[in-house]
Structures are given as structure tokens and as C-alpha cells.
Amino acid sequence: NLRDLMSKADVTVSEKFRLLMEAYQIENAYGRSIEAYTGDLELDGTKRTVDFLQVGRVALLYQTSDRSETGFWDRDANTWQQLDDSYRTPVANAIKVARKQKAPDLLQIPVPAAVEAQ
């Protein structure tokens, strides 16, 4: 919508600038957010309740309530991928940070490598 609006002559330059700055502020706030929530996830035909961890636009992870399985959303493959056990405790700690049950700390989560913009 913002792109379409920028080409319209009946919208003032100041209004375009205001809307553009508003979009940047929303994106900036979203990019710095961390959120944990509980939800249902179906994997391999089995539905289970998991804790999701969303770190801005960087990562979306899940962990089962018994911490036996941890995984992440792979954008390239468009599917959930399971992580090895080395991420079990770091993701559990990150979920606690997101829920304000633990003091903010450096998060050790898998982050996809940067790719060149097209």
C-alpha cells in the first residue's frame, strides 16, 4: 500500500513522508521485539503443544514443553527443521527472557546467514 501511495499525485509530500516514517518506526520496533507464546504445532502428522519464540524478523523457533525437541522455521525450505540438542538450553533460556522470567542476556539461537538483496 505504501508503494502505491508514493506514486499518487493527490497525496502531499508531507503525508507521504509521515507515512514512510511511521512504517520505518513500526518495522524498527518489530525488529527489536522478542515474544514467547504457547500454541499447537503439527509435525509429521502429530499435533503437539509447543512454546514458540519469535525474535523480530530474525528467527521463529519452537520447543516442546518437556524440552525434548527444539526446532526453527526454515524460510528457504518453507518448513520446520529440528535442531540438535545443543540448542535445547539456549532456546529455553531465550523463552524465559521473552517471558520476563529471566534477566535479559545474550541469546544463543540459530540465525540464517545473510543473503544478497535482489
N, C-alpha and C positions, 0 to 999 in steps of 0.2 A: 504494500500500500504506500509506503514511504517513497519508493521509486516512482510510482505513478504520480504521486502528488508533486514531486520535484519538477515534473515537466509541464505542470498546469500553469497557465498564464494568469488565471483568476485568483491564485493564492499569492499573497505578498511574500516578499523575500524574508521579512522578519518572521512570518509564520512558518515558513519552510525551515528557517534556522532554528526556531524554537522546537519544532517537532523533531528535527535531526538531533539536537542536543538532548532532548528528552529520551530518544531512542538510545543514544550513547550512554546516558545515565542508567537506564534500565539494564542494558547489556553489561555495564560495568558492575552493577550491584549483583546481577545474576552470576557473573563470572567469579565473584568473590564469595559466593554462598556455599554453605555445606549443610546438607539436610539428611536426616536418617528417618526412615519410616518403615512400618511393617506392612507387608502385602503378600498376596498369593502369586506364586510363580510356577508355571508348568514346564517341567524339564523331562524329556524322554517319556512323555505320556503320564507322568506322575505330578500331581498338583501338591505343592507344599507351601507352608507359610515361611517367609524369609524376612530378614531385615535388609532393606535397600539402603545404600549410601550413595548420595549424589554429591559430587564435588564440582560445582559450577558446570561448565561445559567440558570439563576435562575427563571425568570418569563417572561411570554408573556401575556400581558393584552390588553384589548380594552376598549374604551369609546366612546359612541355616541357623535356627535358634540354638541348636546343640553344637554349633561351630564346626561341624564335621565337613562342611562343604562351603567353599568360597569361590566366587566367580565374578566375571565382568561382562559388560555388553561390548561386543566387538562390532564396531560400526562397519568395518570393511566386509566382514562375513555376514553381518546383519543377524547375529545370533549370540546366545550366551555361551561363554567359554569358561571352563573350570580352571581355577588357579591351583598351583601346588600348595602344599601345606605351609610353606614358608610365609605365606601372606595371611594365615589364619589369625594370629595375634595382632599384627599391624592393622588389619581391617576391623577387627573387634575394637581395638583402641580408637580408631577413627570414628566408628559408630558412637562410642561413648563421648568423644569430643563433640560430635554433632548434636548429641542429646544433652550436652552440658552436664554430663556425669563425670567428666574428667577435664582437667585444665587443658587449654589449647596447647598443642605440641606439633612438632614436625610430623606430617603424615607420610607413611611409607606405603604407597599404593602404586599399582601399575599404571603407567601413563603411556599412551601410544606415542610413538615417535612423530615428530612434526613432518609434514609433507609440504612441498612447494605449492603455493596457491596457483590456481589456474586462471 
